[in-house]
Amino acid sequence: EKLDTGGGGGGGGGETNQEDAPPAEENPLMNAISKPTKETEKGAQDATDEQPKNLFSEQGTLEGQLALLAGADLRVRLTEQLVRGQTECMVCLERVKQHQPTWNCLNCFQVFHLNCIKKWAKTARTESGGWRCPGCQAVSPKTPNEYRCFCRKQQNPEWKRNEGLVPHSCGEVCGRKRGEPCPHTCVELCHAGPCPGCTATILATCPCGKEKMRMKCGEQFTCESICEKMLNCGVHKCRDQCHQGPCYDCLEVVNQACFCGKSVRDVVCTVENAGIEQYTCGKPCEKSRDCDQHQCDSPCHPGECDPCLLTPSRVTTCPCGQTPLEKLYERDGVSPRESCLDPIPTCGMTCSAKLTCGPQASPHTCSAVCHTGPCPTCPETTVVRCRCGQMDKEIPCCELTGRPDDARCERRCQKKRSCGRHKCGQLCCIDIDHVCTLICGKMLTCTQHRCENLCHRGNCKTCPRVSFDELTCTCGSSVLYPPVACGTRPPECKELCTRRHECSHPVTHTCHSEDNCPPCTQLTTKLCYGGHEERKNVACLVEGISCGKPCGKPLSCGNHACIKICHAGTCLGGEGCTQPCARPRVCDHPCGQPCHVGDCPDTVCTTQVKVTCECSNRSASLPCSDNTYSRVTTALLATRMADMQAGNTVSLKELTKKDKKLECNEECSKIERNKRLALALQIRNPELSSKITPRYSEFMKEFARKDPRFCSMVHDELTKLVQLAKESKQKSRIKSFDCMNREKRQMIHEYSEHFGCESESFDAEPKRNVVATALRDKSWLPSISLLDFVQKMKKVPVPVSSGVSASPVYTSLSKPVGDPAPSKDKIDWFD
């Protein structure tokens, strides 16, 4: 082919560097280009009228007519943006200035900052070692590291504003190859965007090669002749009219017969079976051998069958091969064999043919007499050792299924594989590395995919899946641009959350990617569950509150009210009322049985009743239905019945008395006597134990003078503690004092001894405190407090020393009334 004009292919301008050009792929940016102008649309319509073909079929040109129009528009738009400095880098989203180093993709023609594309190439790596373009995702094998012009001829091109050149252009002829089928290079000056279509005219040949026509480079035509190109089979020719592209596969049918003549088939003509009329059917041949007595037992095959191996000319020895047949003929006096059907004489010696059993160096031999056909089973045994060395035993040769040196034991390997997780489990294993062939299957850090590599040690690699879609927050304000690694969380957004919320309070939290919004913390006023009171400053997230008061709602039984603490939901919760019945019994005590319907059951009253003796010294708590009174009443009734039988009159009033009392004991008599004696002697406290005066230490006395308030507080607390211990059913009671210094703790320790209490200090300074324990049976109350003792010491007059011995003064116990009365009879106070 020769050029018709010199303008189409004159611009060589040197070799072009296409190392950075990725393979030609579908360009998504080309599909997203804005529609062409009216003039280009009109030109495209005229071209369509001349050649009525689908614009997207890409027939006649490499890129299609619509792609050419879009490429021209893209080239003009990129040129204008570069000149004005308005081109946007898709990596940093900043403007590409005229003086900044750049790199442009030869697939989508997008322009980037050189530094930005270097950083991008390090992150957007592929499994093959290349990297993906952020504009079209085309894979490039090498990372860009130089600033070159659009045609890749000049390094670090200098932009000269006054010369009218496009920034980042060298100003020379582009010279880039347009690709097949155009053999010419671009004759435009170094430019951005795709190269324009070739304008040269050439002498083109139709696809079948029978006609030639002068036309524009890149265009193709077809003649009306028959193609007659050789088809894929290499035998038949194409019968279609001259056409573009490769011819169809041959559809001729070839009839084939097998070599043995038993089968016939029809197959489509291909390169493998073109001109071949026979094939192998795989069945036994069954043709007669050269002896005409036996048939061929080999599968269907080409050529002649193998000769018969039993013909007299081929058999010259006995079956074991030790004795020639001539000697056997002479020994036995028989005539020689004349046909392959005649039997072969045997020599009568041991066969001695080597068998497959036994050691490999010295295998066993056949011990049978010379015979025809296969040797019988070996009666001996063979020492078998498996390949892993676990099995080493002697077994009969008849049980061998293979070679003795290739035996396998049934032991499974228990060693760990290379992954450290699984066991080998292989039978008769001889591996050293034990490589694990299972798939790892662990969940990757993205929590969406599992590891697809072979099972391995350590952590799995990061998920190799990468998304090339933009990742936005929920409201869309923040955007994370591709490539986005799998499992990446949406970007943080500082805007307020725009989701619909349950409450009407103003939103205070920012946009988030979680499914549920954080709870509202706005302070509100809410009623408690039972509607008893209204609480303020309650967070909106709190669904219900309890006021701590009894619920008080009437129960379904109609007799009681709910005694639970203010709660949510129903009071009984599907169960019946179990509160004690409050109806009075005959003894005036409540029923006490679980809430019931109808009359109260006739049960024993278990209410505790306090019973005292006549002097109230003794007291006890007994059940209302205690048998003690029943026994007493029964005894009295028996006495009265005896009197009635004797004919005497009986009074039953004592049996109807309800107020029962304990009997006084000897202790009661002593107390009563002491009371009368004290009354006679005018003694206020007749108990002897209370007259014992405590012996307080000098430290306690001095401390009481300095801090009487503290001593009064300690005395009151210890008094309450002892009283609680005496009244409690438990063995002891505990009182924990506040943290205090050493002197106050010493005061409490010494004061506790006068109450019969145990005391102990806990914790470290300065948080050390005292804990006092009062035992019910060992504690008591002192007869006089520390403060009273100190005040009493102040009131006692100081004794006056005198040298004259004073005679004792006797004081009368009787009260003096007026003048002394005349002596009367002596009064006995114990009468």
MIROBA-158460 format. One record per residue (C-alpha): residue in three letters; x, z, y. Coordinates in steps of 0.1 Angstrom, whole numbers, padded with zeros to 4 digits, always signed. Example, Ala and Ser with C-alpha at 12.3 -4.5 7.8 and 13.67 -1.06 7.14 Angstrom:
2
ALA+0123+0078-0045/SER+0137+0071-0011/
***
This chain:
831
GLU+0000+0000+0000/LYS+0013-0009+0034/LEU+0003+0001+0069/ASP-0016-0024+0089/THR-0007-0008+0123/GLY+0023+0012+0134/GLY+0002+0039+0151/GLY-0011+0055+0119/GLY+0020+0067+0102/GLY+0049+0065+0127/GLY+0051+0102+0135/GLY+0074+0117+0109/GLY+0094+0142+0130/GLY+0112+0159+0101/GLU+0102+0179+0071/THR+0075+0204+0072/ASN+0077+0239+0059/GLN+0046+0247+0037/GLU+0059+0279+0021/ASP+0034+0300+0039/ALA+0005+0277+0033/PRO-0019+0292+0007/PRO-0037+0270-0018/ALA-0066+0250-0005/GLU-0098+0271-0010/GLU-0132+0273+0005/ASN-0129+0285+0041/PRO-0155+0310+0051/LEU-0146+0307+0087/MET-0152+0270+0087/ASN-0187+0277+0075/ALA-0193+0302+0103/ILE-0183+0279+0131/SER-0209+0272+0157/LYS-0228+0239+0156/PRO-0211+0209+0172/THR-0221+0194+0205/LYS-0247+0167+0209/GLU-0221+0139+0211/THR-0205+0150+0178/GLU-0240+0154+0162/LYS-0248+0118+0173/GLY-0215+0105+0159/ALA-0221+0123+0127/GLN-0256+0108+0125/ASP-0242+0073+0130/ALA-0217+0079+0102/THR-0245+0090+0080/ASP-0265+0058+0087/GLU-0235+0037+0077/GLN-0228+0057+0045/PRO-0260+0074+0031/LYS-0243+0103+0012/ASN-0246+0141+0012/LEU-0224+0156+0039/PHE-0214+0184+0016/SER-0205+0162-0014/GLU-0170+0156+0001/GLN-0171+0119-0010/GLY-0148+0095+0009/THR-0127+0122+0026/LEU-0108+0153+0014/GLU-0128+0178+0035/GLY-0161+0159+0040/GLN-0174+0145+0073/LEU-0191+0178+0084/ALA-0158+0196+0078/LEU-0140+0171+0101/LEU-0164+0177+0129/ALA-0162+0215+0125/GLY-0124+0212+0124/ALA-0123+0193+0156/ASP-0145+0219+0173/LEU-0123+0248+0159/ARG-0092+0231+0172/VAL-0106+0227+0207/ARG-0119+0263+0207/LEU-0086+0278+0195/THR-0066+0258+0221/GLU-0088+0270+0250/GLN-0086+0307+0238/LEU-0048+0306+0234/VAL-0043+0291+0268/ARG-0066+0318+0284/GLY-0052+0346+0263/GLN-0086+0354+0249/THR-0078+0350+0212/GLU-0086+0382+0193/CYS-0064+0395+0165/MET-0087+0404+0135/VAL-0064+0433+0125/CYS-0060+0453+0157/LEU-0090+0437+0176/GLU-0068+0433+0207/ARG-0062+0401+0227/VAL-0033+0378+0217/LYS-0013+0372+0248/GLN+0006+0340+0254/HIS+0041+0357+0252/GLN+0034+0378+0220/PRO+0049+0367+0186/THR+0021+0354+0163/TRP+0014+0341+0129/ASN-0014+0317+0120/CYS-0030+0311+0086/LEU-0029+0275+0074/ASN-0061+0279+0055/CYS-0085+0295+0081/PHE-0062+0288+0111/GLN-0068+0322+0126/VAL-0041+0336+0149/PHE-0028+0372+0144/HIS-0001+0394+0160/LEU+0031+0391+0139/ASN+0035+0429+0137/CYS-0001+0434+0127/ILE+0000+0408+0099/LYS+0032+0424+0086/LYS+0014+0458+0083/TRP-0016+0441+0068/ALA+0004+0423+0042/LYS+0018+0456+0029/THR-0016+0471+0023/ALA-0037+0442+0011/ARG-0016+0435-0020/THR-0029+0417-0050/GLU-0021+0422-0087/SER+0000+0390-0087/GLY+0022+0403-0059/GLY+0008+0383-0030/TRP-0014+0395-0002/ARG-0048+0384+0012/CYS-0054+0369+0046/PRO-0078+0392+0066/GLY-0097+0361+0078/CYS-0103+0340+0047/GLN-0090+0362+0019/ALA-0066+0334+0008/VAL-0037+0347-0012/SER-0002+0341+0002/PRO+0029+0346-0020/LYS+0053+0356+0008/THR+0051+0382+0036/PRO+0056+0366+0071/ASN+0087+0379+0089/GLU+0094+0352+0115/TYR+0077+0340+0146/ARG+0073+0302+0143/CYS+0053+0275+0160/PHE+0021+0261+0145/CYS+0040+0233+0127/ARG+0066+0258+0114/LYS+0095+0237+0128/GLN+0108+0259+0157/GLN+0115+0296+0155/ASN+0106+0318+0184/PRO+0090+0290+0205/GLU+0091+0296+0243/TRP+0059+0291+0263/LYS+0064+0271+0294/ARG+0033+0275+0316/ASN+0040+0246+0339/GLU+0045+0220+0312/GLY+0009+0222+0300/LEU+0017+0231+0264/VAL-0004+0253+0242/PRO+0011+0288+0238/HIS+0030+0293+0205/SER+0036+0255+0203/CYS+0070+0238+0201/GLY+0057+0207+0220/GLU+0069+0183+0193/VAL+0050+0161+0169/CYS+0032+0182+0143/GLY+0043+0162+0112/ARG+0023+0183+0088/LYS+0010+0165+0056/ARG-0027+0160+0054/GLY-0027+0161+0016/GLU-0041+0138-0010/PRO-0052+0110-0009/CYS-0037+0104+0026/PRO+0001+0100+0025/HIS+0006+0101+0063/THR+0016+0131+0084/CYS-0001+0144+0116/VAL+0010+0125+0147/GLU-0005+0150+0172/LEU+0017+0174+0192/CYS+0021+0209+0176/HIS-0013+0224+0178/ALA-0035+0252+0165/GLY-0063+0246+0140/PRO-0067+0219+0114/CYS-0050+0185+0119/PRO-0073+0156+0129/GLY-0083+0129+0105/CYS-0059+0100+0098/THR-0065+0069+0119/ALA-0043+0044+0101/THR-0056+0014+0082/ILE-0043+0005+0047/LEU-0048-0020+0021/ALA-0069+0000-0004/THR-0076-0009-0040/CYS-0109-0001-0058/PRO-0108+0025-0086/CYS-0108-0002-0113/GLY-0079-0021-0096/LYS-0096-0055-0096/GLU-0103-0058-0058/LYS-0085-0049-0026/MET-0098-0043+0009/ARG-0082-0033+0042/MET-0099-0001+0055/LYS-0092+0033+0072/CYS-0069+0057+0055/GLY-0087+0082+0034/GLU-0118+0061+0028/GLN-0125+0046-0006/PHE-0147+0018-0019/THR-0160+0005-0053/CYS-0165-0031-0064/GLU-0193-0044-0086/SER-0172-0052-0116/ILE-0171-0034-0149/CYS-0146-0006-0150/GLU-0130-0014-0184/LYS-0106+0016-0181/MET-0094+0031-0214/LEU-0115+0062-0224/ASN-0101+0095-0236/CYS-0100+0083-0272/GLY-0075+0056-0264/VAL-0094+0030-0284/HIS-0126+0021-0265/LYS-0131+0011-0228/CYS-0154+0022-0201/ARG-0185+0000-0197/ASP-0198+0014-0164/GLN-0196-0002-0130/CYS-0165+0005-0109/HIS-0168+0042-0099/GLN-0149+0070-0083/GLY-0134+0098-0104/PRO-0125+0099-0141/CYS-0144+0080-0167/TYR-0168+0098-0190/ASP-0157+0108-0225/CYS-0161+0083-0253/LEU-0195+0085-0271/GLU-0188+0061-0299/VAL-0196+0074-0334/VAL-0169+0070-0362/ASN-0179+0070-0399/GLN-0154+0089-0421/ALA-0152+0095-0459/CYS-0132+0122-0476/PHE-0101+0115-0497/CYS-0118+0124-0530/GLY-0148+0102-0522/LYS-0174+0130-0526/SER-0185+0134-0489/VAL-0192+0112-0459/ARG-0196+0122-0422/ASP-0202+0108-0387/VAL-0181+0122-0358/VAL-0177+0114-0321/CYS-0147+0093-0312/THR-0119+0115-0298/VAL-0081+0114-0294/GLU-0078+0134-0327/ASN-0100+0112-0349/ALA-0098+0078-0331/GLY-0091+0051-0358/ILE-0091+0076-0387/GLU-0115+0067-0414/GLN-0107+0095-0440/TYR-0107+0134-0438/THR-0102+0164-0461/CYS-0135+0179-0473/GLY-0119+0210-0489/LYS-0135+0206-0523/PRO-0115+0203-0556/CYS-0101+0168-0560/GLU-0110+0164-0597/LYS-0093+0130-0600/SER-0076+0122-0633/ARG-0039+0129-0635/ASP-0014+0103-0648/CYS-0021+0115-0684/ASP-0058+0106-0681/GLN-0065+0138-0700/HIS-0065+0165-0673/GLN-0081+0166-0638/CYS-0064+0175-0605/ASP-0074+0210-0595/SER-0060+0209-0559/PRO-0082+0207-0528/CYS-0092+0173-0515/HIS-0059+0157-0503/PRO-0044+0123-0493/GLY-0021+0103-0515/GLU-0016+0105-0553/CYS-0024+0136-0573/ASP+0004+0156-0589/PRO+0015+0145-0624/CYS+0005+0164-0655/LEU+0030+0191-0663/LEU+0021+0192-0701/THR+0032+0157-0710/PRO+0059+0155-0738/SER+0084+0140-0715/ARG+0082+0170-0691/VAL+0080+0198-0717/THR+0114+0201-0734/THR+0115+0239-0742/CYS+0093+0265-0757/PRO+0070+0284-0732/CYS+0096+0311-0726/GLY+0123+0285-0719/GLN+0149+0300-0743/THR+0148+0274-0772/PRO+0147+0236-0770/LEU+0117+0220-0788/GLU+0141+0198-0809/LYS+0154+0229-0827/LEU+0119+0242-0832/TYR+0108+0208-0846/GLU+0138+0210-0871/ARG+0131+0246-0879/ASP+0094+0243-0886/GLY+0096+0207-0899/VAL+0069+0194-0877/SER+0066+0161-0859/PRO+0073+0160-0821/ARG+0045+0162-0796/GLU+0029+0129-0787/SER+0003+0139-0762/CYS-0003+0165-0734/LEU-0031+0179-0756/ASP-0008+0188-0785/PRO+0002+0225-0786/ILE+0036+0236-0775/PRO+0055+0254-0804/THR+0068+0289-0797/CYS+0102+0303-0806/GLY+0090+0337-0818/MET+0114+0356-0796/THR+0106+0380-0768/CYS+0094+0363-0737/SER+0116+0382-0712/ALA+0100+0366-0682/LYS+0105+0386-0649/LEU+0073+0404-0638/THR+0063+0416-0603/CYS+0066+0453-0612/GLY+0096+0475-0615/PRO+0125+0480-0591/GLN+0133+0452-0568/ALA+0169+0449-0580/SER+0159+0449-0617/PRO+0123+0440-0622/HIS+0105+0445-0656/THR+0104+0417-0681/CYS+0077+0406-0704/SER+0080+0423-0738/ALA+0055+0400-0756/VAL+0064+0373-0781/CYS+0069+0338-0767/HIS+0035+0327-0756/THR+0016+0302-0735/GLY-0003+0311-0703/PRO+0003+0341-0681/CYS+0022+0372-0693/PRO+0001+0402-0703/THR+0000+0435-0683/CYS+0033+0455-0683/PRO+0029+0487-0704/GLU+0057+0505-0685/THR+0057+0526-0653/THR+0072+0520-0619/VAL+0086+0545-0594/VAL+0068+0538-0561/ARG+0080+0551-0528/CYS+0059+0544-0497/ARG+0075+0532-0465/CYS+0071+0565-0446/GLY+0088+0584-0475/GLN+0058+0608-0481/MET+0048+0594-0514/ASP+0074+0592-0542/LYS+0058+0591-0577/GLU+0057+0571-0609/ILE+0026+0551-0617/PRO+0016+0527-0645/CYS+0025+0491-0637/CYS-0011+0481-0645/GLU-0023+0501-0614/LEU+0000+0483-0590/THR-0018+0461-0565/GLY+0013+0447-0547/ARG+0050+0449-0545/PRO+0065+0484-0554/ASP+0087+0484-0522/ASP+0056+0477-0500/ALA+0034+0506-0512/ARG+0013+0525-0486/CYS+0003+0562-0490/GLU-0030+0577-0478/ARG-0013+0602-0454/ARG-0025+0599-0418/CYS+0001+0604-0391/GLN-0006+0636-0371/LYS+0019+0630-0343/LYS+0008+0626-0307/ARG+0008+0591-0293/SER+0026+0581-0261/CYS-0003+0593-0240/GLY+0000+0629-0252/ARG-0038+0631-0258/HIS-0046+0613-0290/LYS-0031+0615-0325/CYS-0017+0585-0342/GLY-0040+0586-0373/GLN-0023+0555-0389/LEU-0019+0555-0427/CYS+0017+0557-0439/CYS+0030+0554-0403/ILE+0066+0544-0396/ASP+0063+0540-0358/ILE+0088+0558-0336/ASP+0072+0555-0302/HIS+0035+0558-0314/VAL+0022+0537-0285/CYS-0014+0545-0277/THR-0036+0513-0278/LEU-0068+0530-0266/ILE-0082+0525-0232/CYS-0077+0555-0209/GLY-0113+0557-0196/LYS-0107+0585-0172/MET-0127+0586-0140/LEU-0106+0574-0111/THR-0104+0591-0077/CYS-0131+0567-0064/THR-0155+0585-0087/GLN-0172+0551-0094/HIS-0150+0534-0119/ARG-0129+0544-0149/CYS-0093+0536-0157/GLU-0091+0503-0176/ASN-0054+0506-0185/LEU-0040+0518-0218/CYS-0040+0555-0224/HIS-0011+0570-0205/ARG+0005+0602-0193/GLY+0000+0617-0158/ASN-0025+0607-0132/CYS-0042+0574-0132/LYS-0034+0548-0106/THR-0057+0544-0076/CYS-0087+0521-0081/PRO-0075+0485-0078/ARG-0109+0473-0065/VAL-0110+0465-0028/SER-0140+0457-0007/PHE-0137+0430+0020/ASP-0170+0440+0036/GLU-0171+0463+0067/LEU-0178+0499+0060/THR-0199+0516+0086/CYS-0213+0550+0092/THR-0250+0557+0088/CYS-0259+0548+0124/GLY-0235+0519+0125/SER-0215+0531+0155/SER-0182+0536+0136/VAL-0168+0507+0116/LEU-0140+0505+0091/TYR-0127+0470+0087/PRO-0116+0454+0054/PRO-0098+0457+0032/VAL-0115+0489+0022/ALA-0102+0507-0009/CYS-0128+0517-0035/GLY-0141+0552-0030/THR-0133+0553+0007/ARG-0158+0576+0025/PRO-0176+0561+0055/PRO-0158+0566+0088/GLU-0164+0597+0109/CYS-0189+0592+0137/LYS-0192+0614+0169/GLU-0227+0602+0177/LEU-0257+0624+0171/CYS-0275+0620+0138/THR-0303+0595+0140/ARG-0321+0603+0108/ARG-0357+0617+0107/HIS-0357+0655+0104/GLU-0384+0679+0092/CYS-0384+0701+0124/SER-0389+0690+0160/HIS-0359+0708+0174/PRO-0331+0689+0191/VAL-0304+0675+0168/THR-0270+0691+0172/HIS-0250+0677+0143/THR-0232+0644+0143/CYS-0238+0614+0122/HIS-0228+0620+0085/SER-0227+0602+0052/GLU-0242+0630+0030/ASP-0277+0624+0016/ASN-0291+0656+0032/CYS-0287+0667+0068/PRO-0273+0702+0074/PRO-0300+0728+0079/CYS-0313+0735+0114/THR-0299+0767+0130/GLN-0323+0768+0160/LEU-0336+0804+0166/THR-0373+0806+0163/THR-0401+0832+0159/LYS-0417+0835+0125/LEU-0442+0858+0107/CYS-0433+0877+0076/TYR-0448+0867+0042/GLY-0476+0892+0045/GLY-0483+0886+0082/HIS-0474+0922+0091/GLU-0451+0915+0120/GLU-0435+0887+0139/ARG-0397+0884+0138/LYS-0377+0868+0166/ASN-0344+0851+0166/VAL-0349+0838+0130/ALA-0330+0805+0121/CYS-0352+0775+0115/LEU-0336+0770+0081/VAL-0350+0803+0069/GLU-0382+0794+0051/GLY-0397+0829+0049/ILE-0388+0865+0058/SER-0397+0899+0044/CYS-0404+0927+0069/GLY-0396+0954+0043/LYS-0430+0970+0045/PRO-0453+0974+0015/CYS-0474+0942+0010/GLY-0508+0961+0011/LYS-0529+0931+0000/PRO-0559+0940-0022/LEU-0553+0932-0058/SER-0578+0914-0080/CYS-0587+0946-0098/GLY-0605+0959-0066/ASN-0591+0994-0070/HIS-0555+0991-0058/ALA-0534+0974-0031/CYS-0501+0956-0037/ILE-0472+0981-0035/LYS-0444+0956-0036/ILE-0422+0950-0006/CYS-0435+0922+0016/HIS-0430+0891-0006/ALA-0438+0854-0010/GLY-0463+0840-0034/THR-0490+0858-0053/CYS-0489+0896-0058/LEU-0495+0899-0095/GLY-0479+0866-0105/GLY-0503+0859-0134/GLU-0501+0894-0148/GLY-0528+0921-0146/CYS-0526+0952-0124/THR-0505+0980-0140/GLN-0508+1007-0113/PRO-0520+1041-0125/CYS-0557+1048-0123/ALA-0566+1073-0095/ARG-0599+1084-0108/PRO-0601+1123-0112/ARG-0603+1139-0147/VAL-0622+1170-0156/CYS-0591+1190-0146/ASP-0592+1174-0111/HIS-0559+1155-0119/PRO-0559+1116-0116/CYS-0563+1096-0148/GLY-0528+1081-0146/GLN-0534+1054-0172/PRO-0527+1017-0163/CYS-0554+1002-0143/HIS-0584+0995-0165/VAL-0621+0985-0163/GLY-0649+1009-0172/ASP-0646+1046-0180/CYS-0612+1063-0182/PRO-0599+1068-0218/ASP-0600+1103-0233/THR-0563+1110-0233/VAL-0542+1141-0228/CYS-0534+1150-0192/THR-0496+1149-0186/THR-0496+1161-0149/GLN-0470+1188-0143/VAL-0485+1221-0131/LYS-0465+1249-0115/VAL-0472+1283-0131/THR-0459+1316-0118/CYS-0461+1353-0129/GLU-0480+1380-0110/CYS-0450+1389-0088/SER-0441+1352-0083/ASN-0406+1358-0095/ARG-0409+1335-0125/SER-0421+1299-0122/ALA-0423+1269-0145/SER-0436+1233-0145/LEU-0457+1226-0175/PRO-0480+1198-0185/CYS-0517+1204-0177/SER-0525+1201-0214/ASP-0498+1224-0227/ASN-0506+1240-0261/THR-0494+1274-0249/TYR-0527+1281-0232/SER-0546+1266-0260/ARG-0530+1290-0285/VAL-0538+1320-0262/THR-0574+1309-0258/THR-0578+1303-0295/ALA-0565+1339-0302/LEU-0589+1354-0277/LEU-0617+1335-0291/ALA-0609+1347-0326/THR-0609+1383-0314/ARG-0643+1379-0297/MET-0657+1363-0329/ALA-0646+1394-0349/ASP-0664+1417-0324/MET-0695+1395-0326/GLN-0695+1399-0364/ALA-0693+1437-0359/GLY-0724+1436-0338/ASN-0707+1443-0305/THR-0714+1426-0272/VAL-0687+1400-0262/SER-0678+1386-0227/LEU-0664+1350-0227/LYS-0655+1350-0189/GLU-0618+1353-0196/LEU-0619+1321-0217/THR-0632+1301-0188/LYS-0605+1310-0164/LYS-0585+1280-0153/ASP-0557+1297-0134/LYS-0532+1308-0160/LYS-0501+1328-0151/LEU-0468+1337-0168/GLU-0461+1372-0180/CYS-0437+1393-0160/ASN-0405+1403-0178/GLU-0379+1431-0173/GLU-0363+1412-0144/CYS-0396+1412-0126/SER-0398+1450-0131/LYS-0364+1455-0117/ILE-0372+1434-0086/GLU-0404+1453-0081/ARG-0386+1487-0083/ASN-0359+1475-0059/LYS-0386+1464-0034/ARG-0403+1498-0035/LEU-0369+1516-0032/ALA-0359+1494-0003/LEU-0393+1500+0013/ALA-0388+1537+0009/LEU-0352+1536+0022/GLN-0360+1511+0049/ILE-0334+1486+0035/ARG-0339+1450+0046/ASN-0320+1432+0019/PRO-0323+1449-0015/GLU-0301+1423-0033/LEU-0266+1434-0041/SER-0250+1400-0042/SER-0259+1392-0007/LYS-0241+1423+0006/ILE-0207+1410-0004/THR-0189+1399+0028/PRO-0168+1368+0024/ARG-0131+1371+0032/TYR-0124+1343+0056/SER-0088+1335+0063/GLU-0071+1339+0096/PHE-0069+1301+0099/MET-0107+1298+0096/LYS-0113+1325+0121/GLU-0089+1310+0146/PHE-0104+1275+0140/ALA-0140+1289+0145/ARG-0129+1303+0179/LYS-0115+1269+0190/ASP-0142+1246+0177/PRO-0174+1265+0169/ARG-0195+1233+0170/PHE-0175+1217+0141/CYS-0177+1249+0121/SER-0214+1250+0126/MET-0218+1214+0114/VAL-0197+1221+0083/HIS-0217+1252+0075/ASP-0250+1233+0078/GLU-0239+1204+0057/LEU-0225+1226+0029/THR-0257+1247+0030/LYS-0279+1216+0026/LEU-0256+1204-0002/VAL-0259+1237-0022/GLN-0297+1238-0017/LEU-0300+1202-0029/ALA-0279+1210-0059/LYS-0301+1240-0068/GLU-0333+1220-0065/SER-0320+1188-0081/LYS-0324+1179-0118/GLN-0289+1166-0118/LYS-0258+1187-0125/SER-0242+1181-0091/ARG-0245+1167-0056/ILE-0219+1150-0035/LYS-0213+1150+0003/SER-0188+1127+0019/PHE-0175+1138+0053/ASP-0163+1114+0080/CYS-0126+1105+0085/MET-0108+1133+0103/ASN-0074+1149+0109/ARG-0055+1173+0086/GLU-0067+1206+0103/LYS-0103+1197+0100/ARG-0099+1186+0064/GLN-0082+1220+0057/MET-0111+1237+0073/ILE-0136+1219+0050/HIS-0115+1226+0019/GLU-0113+1264+0026/TYR-0149+1266+0037/SER-0160+1249+0005/GLU-0144+1276-0016/HIS-0168+1302+0000/PHE-0198+1280-0011/GLY-0184+1276-0047/CYS-0180+1239-0041/GLU-0152+1216-0051/SER-0135+1194-0025/GLU-0110+1166-0026/SER-0094+1142-0001/PHE-0095+1104-0006/ASP-0079+1073+0010/ALA-0048+1071+0031/GLU-0042+1080+0067/PRO-0058+1075+0092/LYS-0089+1068+0070/ARG-0086+1099+0049/ASN-0118+1119+0044/VAL-0130+1148+0023/VAL-0157+1147-0004/ALA-0174+1180-0014/THR-0191+1184-0048/ALA-0217+1212-0054/LEU-0225+1221-0090/ARG-0259+1234-0097/ASP-0248+1264-0118/LYS-0216+1274-0100/SER-0224+1271-0062/TRP-0239+1297-0039/LEU-0246+1305-0003/PRO-0224+1331+0015/SER-0241+1362+0029/ILE-0228+1355+0064/SER-0215+1324+0081/LEU-0181+1320+0096/LEU-0195+1320+0132/ASP-0216+1351+0126/PHE-0186+1369+0111/VAL-0164+1360+0141/GLN-0191+1371+0166/LYS-0197+1404+0146/MET-0160+1411+0149/LYS-0161+1407+0186/LYS-0190+1433+0189/VAL-0172+1461+0169/PRO-0157+1487+0193/VAL-0120+1495+0190/PRO-0115+1530+0174/VAL-0101+1556+0197/SER-0072+1576+0183/SER-0074+1614+0186/GLY-0053+1642+0174/VAL-0082+1665+0166/SER-0097+1659+0133/ALA-0133+1651+0136/SER-0157+1666+0112/PRO-0179+1643+0093/VAL-0213+1635+0109/TYR-0243+1631+0086/THR-0271+1609+0096/SER-0306+1615+0084/LEU-0324+1586+0067/SER-0357+1596+0082/LYS-0369+1586+0116/PRO-0368+1615+0141/VAL-0403+1619+0157/GLY-0404+1644+0185/ASP-0391+1678+0176/PRO-0380+1684+0141/ALA-0409+1693+0119/PRO-0408+1725+0099/SER-0395+1721+0064/LYS-0420+1710+0039/ASP-0420+1702+0002/LYS-0394+1676-0009/ILE-0408+1641-0014/ASP-0401+1622-0045/TRP-0396+1585-0034/PHE-0395+1572-0070/ASP-0429+1586-0080/
***
